[in-house]
Amino acid sequence: MAELESQVNELKNSIPKDFPKQHNFPNFERFEQKLAKLESELRELKHPVVSKEPSPPTDEDSLNSRLKKAENSVTKQSHRNMEQTRDLEAMSLRMKELEKKFESISNVGSRLHELEKRPTDFTQLALPSQMPDTPSHAQIQHTDTQLKFLQNRLQGLEGRFDLLAKASKMTHDIHMQELEKDTKRIGQLETDYHQFAQRLDKSAKELAASQTAYANSITGNQSGINLKVRDDLNKLSGAVDKVSKEMVPELSKSLGKSNGLLQSVIQGTRSLESRFQQLTTEPLVKHMMHAMQEMYPSVGTLSEQVQAFKGHAEKEIAEVKQKLEKLEMLPSGEAQSEALEKLRAQLEKHQEESTGKIDAFTSGLKKDLRSQLDDILVLRNDFATQSNAVADLGEKIASGETEWPPDDCRKLLTSVSDLREEIKILTSKVDNLTPNATTKSQTEQLETRLKALEELASPETAEWIKEKFAELDRIQHESIPRIFNRIRTYEDCSRSVQSPAENVQKLDKSSSDNPSKSGTPQVPDQQPSRGSAQGQLAKAMLKKKRSRHSLASDDDRSLPGTPSASNSSPVHPSSSSDISSSKKNKRKKKRKDQDATQR
């Protein structure tokens, strides 16, 4: 701030007092007013209103860095202003020099007048009195050249004078533009200073609010941490008291017993030594030593036991001392609060990651289940439409409404070939739906994932996943064998339908071989085979119809959530209608091709 004040004062002192009067600057008073405002704002910024509460060090560092940046920018701007003032002073000096030159050039008119008078004076002086009044031709030419030379010099001086006038105007305009730019920059500086003051106020308020929140959080955490520390200290003091009350008396008792044993052993040894000194016979001594060794333990074993007791006691005492030192060296409340906050943040991150994984896995499971259910429903719709068509044909054959002319047999052949192709497509789809080794491994992996998810997820989502997998198991175990049975019935029907079609082809061949004998084919010879084929086809259709009704009833019983074969068309009307229309178009094309080949 002191640097800013010094720079503003230097700016004021650098501008001369007579500068605006010399150059006629109308906005100089406004410029002085803006400088006075800047000085007042700088004085206010000298003593900013700062809250008494302590602020965290990070915000102070950021504010200090911002203040330094602002001061650097202000210093740079002040240096620019100083350079501009220096340029203005240099321009004013140049203007003064140009004015002096202009004043020196303004005397050119009088000099020219004198120069115009000089030739007349020269002629008057140069011509003698005896010369005639008429000048010579050479003199006239000489005077003309001199006059032209003087006129050219006059024109050059006038051009220079015009250039100097234009240059003075240009310099004056440049000075005015630079002053306007300076005023604009000073206005921008004022706005920047106002915005900076507002930001400082906002940052001070935010710092105060953050300090209060931080202080409240610290007080709350400190209370909880102090309670935990007190509980831990109480527990540790209780453990130390237990050790001092229970273990130390036991050790003292054991040491007392060992001391008593030592004293008794010492007394026995002394008595034995006295007896040994009195006795002189070796066998008695040997017997006594043997008896002593049997009755009493040796001194080495006793000393080893005592040393072991001492080492054990010293170890326990050292452990107690280490525990007490650890209690004394426990971390402060702030360190524990930081550790707890880090743990809480890690737990939150882990929880978010686990929930994101669970959501992604459940969404993928939902999509897979829906796609599988949609495929199964489309298969059931296709099967229902085909079974209805074949059932209608079987009923007509059983009732005897159709007589199976050759054209109908050809149509039946085309329809049977189409049905075979569709059956192959259905079998391939069913094979894809049947569980393989890869699908089993995938199901095992899914089961392991589901168990892990059930442990992590809520009970509602776990129950929903279990229900969906139970439905998939039902569909795989119940619907797939039924689809195989239906496909087999279709194959039987197609085989039964193939026999009358072959008979019709034979009739066509026989009629084409001998057209001269009879104009019509020998239909009565082929009637028994056609009737037998029709009977077989009718029986197969009746069996198929009965099996279809039983399977539909079983489907309705086993899959209450899925739609039945008769009511499955509203589920996907667009798909079933598209499939039926495509099939009809294929059949029409095949019929046209066959008719063309026959013709």
Wavefront OBJ file of the C-alpha trace (Angstrom):
o trace
v 0.000 0.000 0.000
v 2.863 2.388 0.778
v 4.327 1.685 -2.656
v 0.984 2.532 -4.285
v 0.813 5.847 -2.411
v 4.374 6.727 -3.369
v 3.645 5.894 -7.020
v 0.495 8.053 -7.029
v 2.400 10.959 -5.447
v 5.175 10.607 -8.024
v 2.536 10.647 -10.771
v 1.067 13.845 -9.349
v 4.446 15.516 -8.943
v 5.629 14.433 -12.394
v 2.776 16.341 -14.088
v 3.712 20.069 -14.215
v 1.185 22.632 -13.028
v 1.236 24.685 -16.269
v 0.878 21.575 -18.448
v -2.946 21.728 -18.902
v -2.883 25.509 -19.557
v -0.171 25.188 -22.185
v -1.919 22.367 -24.068
v -5.582 23.280 -23.325
v -6.750 19.984 -21.721
v -10.435 20.280 -20.739
v -10.581 16.942 -18.801
v -7.608 17.662 -16.517
v -9.876 18.562 -13.567
v -11.664 15.198 -13.847
v -8.263 13.504 -13.953
v -7.268 15.277 -10.709
v -10.588 14.263 -9.081
v -10.016 10.606 -10.002
v -6.504 10.776 -8.563
v -7.919 12.191 -5.322
v -10.461 9.316 -5.180
v -7.662 6.819 -5.688
v -5.712 8.384 -2.817
v -8.761 8.184 -0.522
v -9.393 4.528 -1.430
v -5.760 3.694 -0.805
v -5.983 5.336 2.598
v -9.064 3.240 3.380
v -7.302 0.096 2.213
v -4.458 0.912 4.605
v -6.706 0.050 7.543
v -9.018 -2.784 6.347
v -11.737 -4.173 8.589
v -10.579 -7.657 9.548
v -12.439 -10.035 11.874
v -10.767 -10.768 15.197
v -11.343 -14.506 14.936
v -8.320 -16.552 13.827
v -8.447 -17.656 10.219
v -6.994 -20.871 8.824
v -3.511 -20.538 7.350
v -4.455 -21.667 3.858
v -6.920 -18.788 3.280
v -4.400 -16.249 4.594
v -1.773 -17.544 2.213
v -4.168 -17.374 -0.724
v -5.225 -13.825 0.203
v -1.598 -12.756 0.636
v -0.744 -14.206 -2.762
v -3.723 -12.399 -4.308
v -2.689 -9.127 -2.619
v 0.848 -9.551 -3.912
v -0.461 -10.196 -7.416
v -2.685 -7.107 -7.190
v 0.212 -4.996 -5.908
v 2.424 -6.263 -8.716
v -0.249 -5.413 -11.282
v -0.665 -1.943 -9.724
v 3.088 -1.387 -9.771
v 3.234 -2.469 -13.411
v 0.379 -0.086 -14.234
v 2.120 2.718 -12.337
v 5.324 2.053 -14.281
v 3.335 2.220 -17.487
v 1.776 5.507 -16.363
v 5.245 6.852 -15.539
v 6.479 5.884 -18.982
v 3.454 7.549 -20.544
v 4.091 10.737 -18.547
v 7.710 10.676 -19.689
v 6.555 10.270 -23.269
v 4.157 13.174 -22.779
v 6.964 15.341 -21.400
v 9.155 14.440 -24.358
v 6.280 15.259 -26.718
v 5.772 18.619 -24.972
v 9.479 19.403 -25.405
v 9.205 18.494 -29.084
v 6.166 20.758 -29.379
v 8.128 23.621 -27.866
v 10.967 23.054 -30.308
v 8.480 22.951 -33.184
v 6.899 26.208 -31.977
v 10.327 27.828 -31.910
v 10.996 26.572 -35.422
v 7.586 27.863 -36.497
v 8.391 31.271 -35.037
v 11.691 31.259 -36.873
v 9.891 30.202 -40.049
v 7.186 32.895 -39.607
v 9.832 35.566 -40.381
v 10.162 34.097 -43.877
v 7.514 36.484 -45.262
v 9.460 39.598 -44.286
v 12.634 38.046 -45.652
v 10.896 37.270 -48.933
v 9.674 40.852 -49.147
v 13.214 42.015 -48.644
v 14.404 39.578 -51.294
v 11.812 40.933 -53.722
v 13.095 44.454 -53.089
v 16.724 43.448 -53.523
v 16.693 42.917 -57.310
v 15.220 46.358 -57.856
v 17.808 47.861 -55.546
v 20.484 45.812 -57.230
v 19.407 46.962 -60.659
v 19.310 50.537 -59.498
v 22.783 50.218 -58.008
v 24.293 48.121 -60.771
v 23.066 50.203 -63.703
v 25.173 53.284 -64.390
v 23.674 56.639 -65.052
v 24.869 56.609 -68.639
v 23.078 53.322 -69.476
v 19.915 53.593 -71.558
v 16.513 52.938 -70.031
v 15.953 49.712 -72.008
v 17.701 46.678 -70.334
v 19.479 44.072 -72.376
v 18.103 40.617 -73.167
v 20.721 38.846 -71.036
v 19.907 40.940 -68.006
v 16.220 40.185 -68.361
v 16.880 36.454 -68.591
v 19.165 36.620 -65.555
v 16.526 38.408 -63.502
v 13.870 35.912 -64.657
v 15.955 32.956 -63.545
v 16.591 34.599 -60.205
v 12.887 35.285 -59.747
v 11.969 31.681 -60.661
v 14.568 30.400 -58.211
v 13.120 32.604 -55.485
v 9.560 31.498 -56.327
v 10.607 27.849 -56.085
v 12.208 28.505 -52.716
v 9.015 30.222 -51.575
v 6.908 27.243 -52.661
v 9.257 24.818 -50.850
v 9.108 26.935 -47.684
v 5.305 27.072 -47.892
v 5.166 23.255 -48.276
v 7.429 22.826 -45.272
v 5.294 25.228 -43.294
v 2.155 23.223 -44.205
v 3.886 20.004 -43.197
v 4.905 21.543 -39.881
v 1.332 22.700 -39.281
v -0.032 19.220 -40.062
v 2.608 17.639 -37.808
v 1.662 19.982 -34.964
v -2.028 19.053 -35.419
v -1.171 15.352 -35.506
v 0.923 15.608 -32.358
v -1.863 17.525 -30.626
v -4.406 14.835 -31.639
v -2.044 12.072 -30.502
v -1.601 13.805 -27.151
v -5.362 14.085 -26.749
v -5.907 10.407 -27.660
v -3.203 9.287 -25.237
v -4.726 11.411 -22.480
v -8.165 9.899 -23.180
v -6.626 6.420 -23.055
v -4.970 7.309 -19.750
v -8.273 8.531 -18.339
v -9.977 5.311 -19.456
v -7.230 3.235 -17.878
v -7.507 5.192 -14.651
v -11.283 4.566 -14.689
v -10.647 0.868 -15.197
v -8.185 0.959 -12.315
v -10.844 2.559 -10.142
v -13.354 -0.154 -11.040
v -10.695 -2.811 -10.409
v -9.930 -1.289 -7.009
v -13.660 -1.220 -6.128
v -14.074 -4.846 -7.206
v -10.965 -5.790 -5.253
v -12.343 -4.103 -2.137
v -15.665 -5.932 -2.569
v -13.831 -9.226 -3.018
v -11.807 -8.519 0.109
v -15.024 -7.902 2.060
v -16.591 -11.092 0.709
v -13.471 -13.107 1.434
v -13.332 -11.687 4.962
v -16.967 -12.687 5.536
v -16.386 -16.142 4.065
v -13.292 -16.541 6.213
v -15.244 -15.576 9.303
v -18.006 -18.071 8.455
v -15.496 -20.829 7.704
v -13.651 -20.051 10.933
v -16.833 -20.294 12.967
v -17.799 -23.573 11.274
v -14.284 -24.915 11.724
v -14.234 -23.866 15.378
v -17.633 -25.500 15.965
v -16.502 -28.703 14.270
v -13.277 -28.676 16.294
v -15.156 -28.169 19.549
v -17.585 -30.991 18.683
v -14.782 -33.336 17.663
v -12.698 -32.385 20.681
v -15.526 -33.200 23.072
v -15.997 -36.659 21.523
v -12.266 -37.285 21.339
v -11.761 -36.182 24.936
v -14.475 -38.582 26.074
v -12.867 -41.440 24.122
v -9.431 -40.595 25.507
v -10.822 -40.486 29.026
v -12.491 -43.867 28.555
v -9.263 -45.355 27.179
v -7.252 -43.856 30.032
v -9.711 -45.212 32.570
v -9.490 -48.665 30.993
v -5.698 -48.554 30.951
v -5.537 -47.292 34.527
v -7.858 -50.135 35.555
v -5.615 -52.621 33.784
v -2.532 -51.135 35.473
v -4.273 -51.247 38.850
v -5.172 -54.882 38.266
v -1.563 -55.641 37.393
v -0.282 -53.760 40.438
v -2.857 -55.351 42.757
v -2.832 -58.931 41.486
v 0.465 -59.678 39.753
v 2.831 -57.815 42.104
v 1.524 -59.474 45.327
v 1.702 -62.874 43.651
v 5.274 -62.208 42.588
v 6.174 -60.992 46.081
v 4.623 -64.127 47.598
v 6.549 -66.383 45.214
v 9.759 -64.494 45.973
v 9.092 -64.848 49.722
v 8.588 -68.587 49.353
v 11.784 -68.897 47.333
v 13.669 -66.887 49.962
v 12.321 -69.178 52.710
v 13.428 -72.223 50.757
v 16.850 -70.683 50.267
v 17.229 -69.970 53.943
v 16.194 -73.517 54.849
v 18.641 -74.889 52.295
v 21.404 -72.640 53.641
v 20.726 -73.798 57.181
v 20.725 -77.447 56.076
v 23.986 -76.984 54.229
v 25.572 -75.323 57.252
v 24.420 -78.134 59.516
v 25.710 -80.671 57.030
v 29.022 -78.860 56.784
v 29.367 -78.880 60.559
v 28.505 -82.567 60.676
v 30.846 -83.335 57.816
v 33.641 -81.573 59.575
v 33.013 -83.636 62.699
v 32.725 -86.932 60.794
v 35.781 -88.557 59.355
v 34.413 -91.671 57.724
v 33.850 -91.422 54.000
v 30.958 -93.882 53.611
v 28.890 -91.996 56.105
v 29.621 -88.792 54.243
v 28.692 -90.379 50.959
v 25.456 -91.756 52.365
v 24.650 -88.399 53.862
v 25.373 -86.574 50.600
v 23.247 -89.026 48.684
v 20.400 -88.623 51.179
v 20.792 -84.847 51.075
v 20.592 -84.851 47.313
v 17.503 -87.027 47.431
v 15.804 -85.012 50.190
v 16.732 -81.461 49.116
v 17.271 -79.855 45.709
v 20.686 -78.699 44.721
v 21.884 -75.133 45.073
v 22.360 -74.782 41.291
v 18.736 -75.682 40.553
v 17.535 -73.314 43.244
v 19.684 -70.496 41.895
v 18.418 -71.192 38.357
v 14.800 -71.074 39.583
v 15.461 -67.819 41.426
v 17.072 -66.307 38.329
v 14.123 -67.461 36.201
v 11.697 -65.838 38.656
v 13.741 -62.653 38.598
v 13.835 -62.571 34.788
v 10.083 -63.150 34.585
v 9.432 -60.375 37.095
v 11.776 -57.991 35.280
v 10.068 -58.738 31.926
v 6.625 -58.035 33.359
v 7.858 -54.853 35.033
v 9.422 -53.724 31.708
v 6.144 -54.438 29.856
v 4.211 -52.415 32.435
v 6.705 -49.560 32.053
v 6.363 -49.661 28.243
v 2.571 -49.544 28.530
v 2.805 -46.550 30.854
v 5.185 -44.811 28.437
v 2.771 -45.513 25.565
v -0.040 -44.023 27.626
v 2.059 -40.941 28.224
v 3.028 -40.763 24.534
v -0.551 -40.958 23.245
v -1.268 -38.531 20.368
v -3.147 -35.286 20.918
v -6.805 -34.706 20.131
v -6.097 -32.865 16.849
v -4.043 -35.751 15.423
v -6.749 -38.229 16.395
v -9.416 -36.018 14.789
v -7.387 -35.824 11.559
v -6.949 -39.600 11.555
v -10.686 -40.074 12.152
v -11.532 -37.675 9.314
v -9.197 -39.561 6.957
v -10.815 -42.853 7.953
v -14.272 -41.392 7.394
v -13.301 -40.098 3.934
v -11.824 -43.493 3.001
v -14.970 -45.277 4.202
v -17.187 -42.896 2.205
v -15.118 -43.478 -0.945
v -15.239 -47.239 -0.450
v -19.001 -47.095 0.105
v -19.544 -44.983 -3.037
v -17.422 -47.359 -5.134
v -19.238 -50.428 -3.801
v -22.666 -48.851 -4.399
v -21.645 -47.851 -7.947
v -20.477 -51.394 -8.691
v -23.703 -52.843 -7.248
v -25.861 -50.460 -9.311
v -23.935 -51.250 -12.520
v -24.144 -54.995 -11.883
v -27.881 -54.879 -11.077
v -28.591 -52.775 -14.190
v -26.670 -55.268 -16.344
v -28.584 -58.170 -14.767
v -31.899 -56.406 -15.408
v -31.008 -55.819 -19.071
v -29.913 -59.450 -19.557
v -33.071 -60.796 -17.897
v -35.331 -58.540 -19.945
v -33.599 -59.478 -23.218
v -33.887 -63.213 -22.418
v -37.562 -62.870 -21.481
v -38.236 -60.927 -24.701
v -36.526 -63.646 -26.801
v -38.572 -66.372 -25.081
v -41.818 -64.450 -25.625
v -41.001 -63.958 -29.327
v -40.325 -67.700 -29.684
v -43.602 -68.537 -27.980
v -45.509 -66.128 -30.216
v -43.954 -67.657 -33.360
v -44.717 -71.145 -32.118
v -48.315 -70.194 -31.274
v -48.961 -68.736 -34.741
v -47.496 -71.777 -36.493
v -49.310 -74.235 -34.223
v -52.627 -72.467 -34.900
v -52.050 -72.640 -38.668
v -51.135 -76.339 -38.572
v -54.058 -77.099 -36.231
v -56.517 -75.497 -38.668
v -55.104 -77.632 -41.487
v -55.383 -80.764 -39.335
v -59.019 -80.027 -38.493
v -59.844 -79.537 -42.171
v -58.121 -82.797 -43.113
v -59.877 -84.696 -40.310
v -63.286 -83.346 -41.335
v -62.617 -84.274 -45.004
v -63.209 -80.806 -46.362
v -60.087 -80.886 -48.536
v -59.642 -83.382 -51.432
v -55.953 -82.549 -51.976
v -55.749 -81.551 -55.649
v -52.258 -81.290 -57.165
v -52.086 -77.505 -56.774
v -52.882 -77.758 -53.079
v -50.255 -80.457 -52.682
v -47.671 -78.200 -54.280
v -48.682 -75.426 -51.936
v -48.400 -77.871 -49.057
v -44.909 -78.799 -50.237
v -43.841 -75.168 -50.217
v -45.427 -74.611 -46.799
v -43.766 -77.788 -45.455
v -40.348 -76.626 -46.707
v -40.954 -73.224 -45.121
v -41.988 -74.911 -41.887
v -38.853 -77.026 -41.945
v -36.679 -73.959 -42.362
v -38.497 -72.233 -39.519
v -38.138 -75.372 -37.360
v -34.383 -75.353 -38.040
v -34.216 -71.695 -37.023
v -36.205 -72.436 -33.858
v -33.991 -75.406 -33.000
v -30.876 -73.281 -33.442
v -32.393 -70.632 -31.173
v -33.353 -73.261 -28.599
v -29.843 -74.746 -28.784
v -28.482 -71.310 -28.105
v -30.844 -71.006 -25.153
v -29.905 -74.423 -23.686
v -27.239 -74.215 -20.988
v -23.710 -75.178 -22.096
v -20.528 -75.590 -20.074
v -19.709 -71.928 -20.627
v -23.159 -70.842 -19.467
v -22.822 -73.085 -16.416
v -19.510 -71.476 -15.533
v -21.082 -68.073 -16.123
v -24.028 -68.983 -13.884
v -21.617 -70.138 -11.180
v -19.754 -66.847 -11.440
v -23.062 -64.987 -11.293
v -24.090 -66.963 -8.214
v -20.836 -66.056 -6.455
v -21.332 -62.421 -7.416
v -24.919 -62.562 -6.249
v -23.852 -63.902 -2.877
v -21.360 -61.055 -2.547
v -24.038 -58.573 -3.610
v -26.568 -60.008 -1.171
v -24.071 -59.415 1.596
v -23.510 -55.808 0.466
v -26.929 -54.797 -0.910
v -30.190 -54.178 0.917
v -32.565 -57.119 1.629
v -35.186 -55.846 -0.875
v -32.752 -55.867 -3.823
v -31.428 -59.298 -2.779
v -34.969 -60.763 -2.744
v -35.734 -59.211 -6.159
v -32.558 -60.745 -7.680
v -33.412 -64.153 -6.192
v -36.946 -64.020 -7.682
v -35.623 -63.119 -11.155
v -33.112 -65.971 -11.139
v -35.795 -68.397 -9.936
v -37.991 -67.351 -12.893
v -35.083 -67.885 -15.307
v -34.435 -71.349 -13.854
v -38.126 -72.254 -14.263
v -38.154 -71.068 -17.857
v -34.971 -72.978 -18.711
v -36.064 -76.219 -16.982
v -39.727 -76.207 -18.082
v -40.122 -74.344 -21.380
v -37.117 -75.744 -23.314
v -38.173 -79.468 -23.199
v -41.712 -78.447 -24.170
v -40.360 -76.537 -27.153
v -38.414 -79.652 -28.180
v -41.616 -81.756 -27.953
v -43.499 -79.263 -30.115
v -40.723 -79.224 -32.713
v -40.845 -83.027 -32.873
v -44.625 -82.945 -33.459
v -44.015 -80.434 -36.275
v -41.483 -82.763 -37.856
v -43.943 -85.696 -37.649
v -46.643 -83.581 -39.281
v -44.286 -82.490 -42.062
v -43.321 -86.122 -42.749
v -46.985 -87.158 -42.922
v -47.765 -84.263 -45.247
v -44.850 -85.157 -47.517
v -46.378 -88.506 -48.668
v -49.443 -87.089 -50.555
v -47.232 -84.440 -52.083
v -44.911 -87.123 -53.467
v -47.931 -88.981 -54.897
v -49.045 -85.817 -56.670
v -45.596 -85.415 -58.190
v -45.742 -89.034 -59.437
v -49.154 -88.336 -61.026
v -47.758 -85.299 -62.801
v -44.844 -87.354 -64.145
v -47.129 -90.173 -65.411
v -49.467 -87.719 -67.144
v -46.528 -86.000 -68.817
v -45.083 -89.397 -70.005
v -48.253 -90.638 -71.902
v -50.467 -87.693 -72.844
v -51.884 -89.482 -75.939
v -53.480 -92.304 -73.998
v -55.588 -90.176 -71.691
v -56.084 -86.463 -71.439
v -56.580 -86.628 -67.684
v -54.284 -88.249 -65.097
v -55.188 -91.647 -63.637
v -56.493 -90.299 -60.359
v -58.486 -93.401 -59.245
v -55.316 -95.508 -59.093
v -53.743 -93.010 -56.702
v -56.786 -92.429 -54.493
v -56.063 -95.143 -51.900
v -52.577 -93.798 -51.154
v -53.926 -90.250 -50.942
v -56.677 -91.323 -48.555
v -54.235 -93.214 -46.359
v -51.924 -90.198 -46.315
v -54.831 -87.935 -45.427
v -55.827 -90.256 -42.596
v -52.302 -90.318 -41.242
v -52.072 -86.554 -41.435
v -55.425 -86.133 -39.693
v -54.351 -88.466 -36.867
v -51.071 -86.582 -36.481
v -52.913 -83.267 -36.413
v -55.333 -84.484 -33.741
v -52.440 -85.753 -31.627
v -50.632 -82.482 -32.113
v -53.739 -80.482 -31.178
v -54.205 -82.487 -27.979
v -50.520 -82.093 -27.058
v -50.730 -78.364 -27.819
v -53.711 -77.915 -25.504
v -51.984 -79.882 -22.741
v -48.741 -77.915 -23.178
v -50.589 -74.608 -23.177
v -52.367 -75.566 -19.952
v -49.034 -76.653 -18.439
v -47.459 -73.361 -19.505
v -50.283 -71.425 -17.922
v -49.841 -73.378 -14.702
v -46.035 -73.260 -14.587
v -45.524 -69.638 -15.687
v -48.102 -67.435 -14.033
v -46.036 -64.275 -14.661
v -45.582 -64.895 -18.414
v -48.401 -64.587 -20.996
v -49.983 -67.723 -22.486
v -49.785 -68.863 -26.124
v -53.280 -67.619 -26.968
v -52.816 -64.259 -25.252
v -49.205 -63.733 -26.194
v -49.892 -61.819 -29.380
v -50.818 -58.536 -27.633
v -47.414 -58.494 -25.936
v -45.475 -58.085 -29.171
v -48.044 -57.449 -31.943
v -45.624 -55.678 -34.191
v -43.052 -58.485 -34.114
v -45.608 -61.299 -34.798
v -47.300 -59.359 -37.618
v -43.932 -58.582 -39.245
v -42.887 -62.237 -39.042
v -46.192 -63.493 -40.539
v -46.084 -60.927 -43.377
v -42.478 -61.842 -44.238
v -43.410 -65.548 -44.292
v -46.395 -64.916 -46.582
v -44.231 -62.951 -48.996
v -41.663 -65.774 -49.111
v -44.404 -68.344 -49.815
v -45.897 -66.239 -52.598
v -42.491 -65.878 -54.267
v -41.857 -69.641 -54.098
v -45.293 -70.415 -55.547
v -44.732 -68.049 -58.447
v -41.344 -69.645 -59.176
v -42.856 -73.150 -59.125
v -45.732 -72.147 -61.425
v -43.274 -70.587 -63.861
v -41.105 -73.724 -63.927
v -44.176 -75.979 -64.478
v -45.454 -73.803 -67.320
l 1 2 3 4 5 6 7 8 9 10 11 12 13 14 15 16 17 18 19 20 21 22 23 24 25 26 27 28 29 30 31 32 33 34 35 36 37 38 39 40 41 42 43 44 45 46 47 48 49 50 51 52 53 54 55 56 57 58 59 60 61 62 63 64 65 66 67 68 69 70 71 72 73 74 75 76 77 78 79 80 81 82 83 84 85 86 87 88 89 90 91 92 93 94 95 96 97 98 99 100 101 102 103 104 105 106 107 108 109 110 111 112 113 114 115 116 117 118 119 120 121 122 123 124 125 126 127 128 129 130 131 132 133 134 135 136 137 138 139 140 141 142 143 144 145 146 147 148 149 150 151 152 153 154 155 156 157 158 159 160 161 162 163 164 165 166 167 168 169 170 171 172 173 174 175 176 177 178 179 180 181 182 183 184 185 186 187 188 189 190 191 192 193 194 195 196 197 198 199 200 201 202 203 204 205 206 207 208 209 210 211 212 213 214 215 216 217 218 219 220 221 222 223 224 225 226 227 228 229 230 231 232 233 234 235 236 237 238 239 240 241 242 243 244 245 246 247 248 249 250 251 252 253 254 255 256 257 258 259 260 261 262 263 264 265 266 267 268 269 270 271 272 273 274 275 276 277 278 279 280 281 282 283 284 285 286 287 288 289 290 291 292 293 294 295 296 297 298 299 300 301 302 303 304 305 306 307 308 309 310 311 312 313 314 315 316 317 318 319 320 321 322 323 324 325 326 327 328 329 330 331 332 333 334 335 336 337 338 339 340 341 342 343 344 345 346 347 348 349 350 351 352 353 354 355 356 357 358 359 360 361 362 363 364 365 366 367 368 369 370 371 372 373 374 375 376 377 378 379 380 381 382 383 384 385 386 387 388 389 390 391 392 393 394 395 396 397 398 399 400 401 402 403 404 405 406 407 408 409 410 411 412 413 414 415 416 417 418 419 420 421 422 423 424 425 426 427 428 429 430 431 432 433 434 435 436 437 438 439 440 441 442 443 444 445 446 447 448 449 450 451 452 453 454 455 456 457 458 459 460 461 462 463 464 465 466 467 468 469 470 471 472 473 474 475 476 477 478 479 480 481 482 483 484 485 486 487 488 489 490 491 492 493 494 495 496 497 498 499 500 501 502 503 504 505 506 507 508 509 510 511 512 513 514 515 516 517 518 519 520 521 522 523 524 525 526 527 528 529 530 531 532 533 534 535 536 537 538 539 540 541 542 543 544 545 546 547 548 549 550 551 552 553 554 555 556 557 558 559 560 561 562 563 564 565 566 567 568 569 570 571 572 573 574 575 576 577 578 579 580 581 582 583 584 585 586 587 588 589 590 591 592 593 594 595 596 597 598 599
